[in-house]
């Protein structure tokens, strides 16, 4: 193994060496082997107290580092002479841990891997996740290799249930992407790729397909399999073989299945963590001053400790509601302690994924994790929940989730309810949709059981903090890696010098977009105070650059594409229409269908199965044809298994707005001025504006309104359309839309009786 470049062989050598560090001098190699294969290492037991299920003590012991290890076991002689030679020609991961490995010292990564093995044997998957995410050695490539092998063995072992095996595959995928916390060692990435390739050939079709999707998604990164695949062992006891210690300590058996729920939810939340996270601030109501704010997390924690039952989390699009909800759910799950009296179970529910909200929302969610009726009944009778319901507006719900589920009534689920909703979608009487019913015992009014938190825009200090973290990010953790080499001070100067830009970037998502395309917006302009920037311009630049980056990535990895895909890429790249324009046109169609085919709710998540939905509208956009797969790969779409969603909800409205007016389409048609009034009237009779109402989609209206402020042709077209309402009954829907857009743009519309059109929209005029 001395000359081997195979990370698997190098890892096994390091693991064996560390195991020998715990072999007492008087023990033979055979005795050591038998002891290590049948029980925990004595030193590990002393440190961790795992026999007593004292996971907290184990993790704290790891955090104390080398001092704890040295105190827990006596110094042991090195078993191999010249062990340093193992590492002289090491590569990738081995280089990063070379220092000191051969000196006879014990290493934390070995203890952590051993502890992880015990947690898996006992089915304690939530604690396994916490160990992986918080162990002080989590960025050590050898620890990472051990964890990946452990997850691979779960996925490969048929004694585990299919759901858990698929979740193990997902977890590998999460860790593969999590460069911020997991690092980006090439050997570890190669190891993950090899394990996923191995799992993609297992007999179980569900697990096989699950792994194959990840293999296909990661193929463009250019990693190859190891020359010899690592053997994956089996025989780790699945959670359903409940540990004897759990029974001795009277831990309900359902807790072991809750670990599966925890792992699934934690994996989901890890995927949604951003490279830069700035804790949001919030105020108590929309009428309160922005200056009267406090940390949102503190407000939510106070709500969870208090007597109120519903918290409505409000904010504009891009304010960070979903990001915060994932952060909250992640924190609550990592704090969750098995079977502790009064411990509430956190449950994150993406409302956009529900077909219809029903009166047993908790049971429905638990069934999706394959808990049976008896387990659900036990949880209903004995446990309390924290429901984090994200995206009330995305389902355009009009029901009171607390009321229809009868939460906290006698014999019903006991739960605290947190619901997030974009402020633009709340009606004047929205409180009826969120406030609980009054309580008789103890007496509580609806208002006393209800609380609001309104996320406010970033302050200048928060913007500056975000910019500093953004500048420090490695290029591979930035969505668009070709950013300028500006310092944080240079970024802040430009943000402040461009009129109104600081107000725009108070929105976290727009701030993220702005920092990545600001140099494109500025160009060669010397006097920044002459630049006018709108939100839709930032989206335009971001999307165009994203598509260009996708095309570049596909070209660089053509050797990984099929023959049909290479042919399609050449056609798309050589066409008179640019690749970016092809990709934008591709995105407009599914965005429109996601609004119109899903009941005009604008659900940003799509479930598509190539086996059962080939004949549906989804197949056109999410099928496996060469051209479609390339355009989807280059677009801001995230695909996991059979689920597809856009990078951000606002991207859905952005592409949908382009279906109404797309300046890029006008540029390529060599348009010689605006057509005559009569010609416009005729064209508008068939224009999308006259067929579909968008007045209930504020962000779509906002995007189109911002274009009206900067594009005189679009403004003139809208003014002509508003005029048709007086002469053409067929165009009244279009006129209604046009007036909403012009009002949003702050453009006066003279001579039009606005109140007669839509009183609820124009009541403020």
Protein Blocks (a to p, Z undefined) as FASTA:
>chain_A
ZZpcbfklmmmmmmmmmmmmmgcfklcfklmmmmmmmmccfklmmmnommnopaklmmmm
mmnommlmmmmpccdddfbghklmmmmmgghjlmmmmgoplnopacfklmmmmmmmmmmm
nopaklmmmmmmmomklmpmklmmmmmmmmmmmmmpmkbcfklmmmmmmmmmmmmmmmml
nopafklmmmmmmmmmmmmmcfblmlmmmmmmmmmmmmmnopacdfbdcdddehiacfkl
ccfklmmnopafklmmmmmmmmmmmmmmmmmpcfbdcdddddfbfkbcfklgcdfklmmm
mmmmmmbfbdcddddehilmmmmmmmmmmmmmmmpcghighiacdddddfklpmbacfbl
mlmmmmmnopafklmmmmmmmmccddddehklmnopabdfklmnogoiahiacddddddd
dfklpcfklmmmmpccddfbdcddfklmgccdddddddfklmmmmmmmmmmpcfklcfbl
mbcfddfklmmmmmmmpghklmmmmpmklmmmmmmmmmmmnmmafblmlpccdfklmmmm
mmmmmmmmmmmmmmmmmmmpcfklmmmmmmmmmpmbdfklmmmmmmmmmmmmmmmmnoon
opabdcddfklmmmpmklmmmmcbfklmmmmmmpccdcehjaccdfbfklmmmmmmmmmo
cfklmmmnopgbjadfklmmmmmmmgmklmpccklmmklmmmmmmmmmmmmklmmmmmmm
mmmmmmmmklmmmmmmmmmmmmmnopacehiafklmmmmlmmmZZ
